[in-house]
Amino acid sequence: MKMNHLGIMVGDMDKAVEFYTNALGLKVVMGNTQVIEERKTAIGRMCIAVFGEGFKGFNIAHLVTTDGIGVELFEMVDRQERHEVDFSRIGIFHFCLQTDDFEGAIKRTEEFGGRVRMDIMRYHPEDDNKQAKMVYLEDPFGNLFELYSHTYEETYASDYE
């Protein structure tokens, strides 16, 4: 099994594309495209099956990470202003990106309207040979994402305190 893509609900498509490309370095595969509720096309029928009757339409953009993972951005016509994080609810609550420019990505996140949610943490602060770092951030719409300095396997290959 391989990761193919993830979908993120956003509040403003132009701002979202700017954030995910300029702050986080993703590449646009398909720019902002309007989708309306209709039954004539396969895409229209699929959207009704996924979002239900009366979804009112949305804008969508397709981006990709440097390792080829897709990121679909959705701006629904009928939407809330910001994502409200509720850690008591079951479901996906964040995604994680990895970068060689850890501090730069954090700085750009803030410059493009995101927010840092915590201090940078090291998984192995007792061992100077293990420099794996992480931090939780938010996009401009309150969607949580984590930033890693090392691969998932490198980070968890040994115990941490």
N, C-alpha and C positions, 0 to 999 in steps of 0.2 A: 504494500500500500504506500502511495506517495501523496503528499499534500499537493493539491492542485490550486485551490484558491480559497479566499474567505470573503464574506460580504459584510460591509460596514454601513450602517445607517448614519447619514450626515445631515446637517441642517442647512448647508449652503454649498452647492456643488462646486462653484468656482473657488470658494475659499478652501474647500476640501482638497481639490486637485492641486491648488497652490501649496497647501500644507504637505501633502503626501509626496509631492515631487520635489519641492524646494527644501523642506525641512528634513525629509527622510530619504530622499534620493530615489524614489520609485520612478518608473518610466511609464508614460501614457501609451497604451496600446490602442484604445479607442476613446476619444474625447467625449465630452458631455453630450448625451443623446437622450432625447425625449421619448418616453414610452407611454402610450395611452391605452386605456382599457378598450379592447376590441376583440372580436372572435374570428376575424378573417385570416389572420396569419398564425403560423405555428407559435411564434413568440407571444402573440396576444393571448392565445389559448393557454399557453404555459403560464403566463403571468396571472391569469385568472385562477388557474389551478393552485398556484403558490400563494397569492395574496388574497384571493377570494373575490367574489362579486363586489363591485362598488369601490375598488381600491383607489380610484380617481387618477391614477397615473403617477409617473415618477420620472426623474432624470437619473441616468446611469452613466458611469464612466468606468473603464477597465484599465487598471494599472498593473505593473509587474515589478517584483523585486529583482535585484541583480542575480539571484539564483533561480529565477523563473517562476516563482509563486505568484499567482494572480491575486489581485485585490480589486473587488467590485465595490464601487461606491454607489450608494442609493440615496437619493434625495426624494422622499415621498412628498406628494402634493399635500397630503394630510399627515402632519407629523408634530411631535413635541419639539420644544426649543432646544433642549439638551438631554443627553442620556443621563438617567438617574441611576447611579450605582446602588444596588441593593444586594449585599453579600449574603442575605438570607435566602435569596432565590436560587433555584437550581438552574444551571445553564452555563454557557460560556461567558466568562466575565472579562477576559483579556486575550490579547495575542502578543507574541514576542518577536522582536526583530533583533538581529545581531549586526554589529558594526565594528570596524577597525577604528572609526573616528568617534569614540564614545562621548567625549566631552563636547566635540563639535555638534553632534546630533542633539545633545541636550540643549545646547545654546540655540540651535536653529529651531528646535521645538518651541522654545519660549518666544523667539523672534517672530514666528509665524502663527502665534495665537494659542499654542498649547501650554501645558502647565506641568511642572515637576511636582510629583506627589510625595516624595520622600528624599532623604539623603541617599547618596550613592553608597551601596553596601558591597563588601567583599565576602565571597563565600568562604575563603580560607584566610582570615586576617592574621592567623598565627604563622603562616608560611609564606615568606616573601617570594618563593618560587612559584606560587599559585596566585596569579593576579586576577582571576575571574571576578568581574564586577557586574552589578545589576542595579536597575532603578525602575520604578514605576512612573509613568508619565500619562498625560491625557492629550488627546487631540483637541482642537478648538470646540468640539461638540460634547466633550466629557467622556468619550470612549477611552477606556483604559488600554494602555499597551505597556509592555515591559521591554527594556533594552538590555541586551547582554553584550559583554565584551568578548566572550568566548563561545565556542559551540556548546550545544546542549550536552553532548557526550563529555567534552572536556570539563564542563562545570560539575557534572554529577558523577564522574568516574570514581570519585572517592568520597568518603564521609566529610561533612563540614559541620562546623559548630554554629 
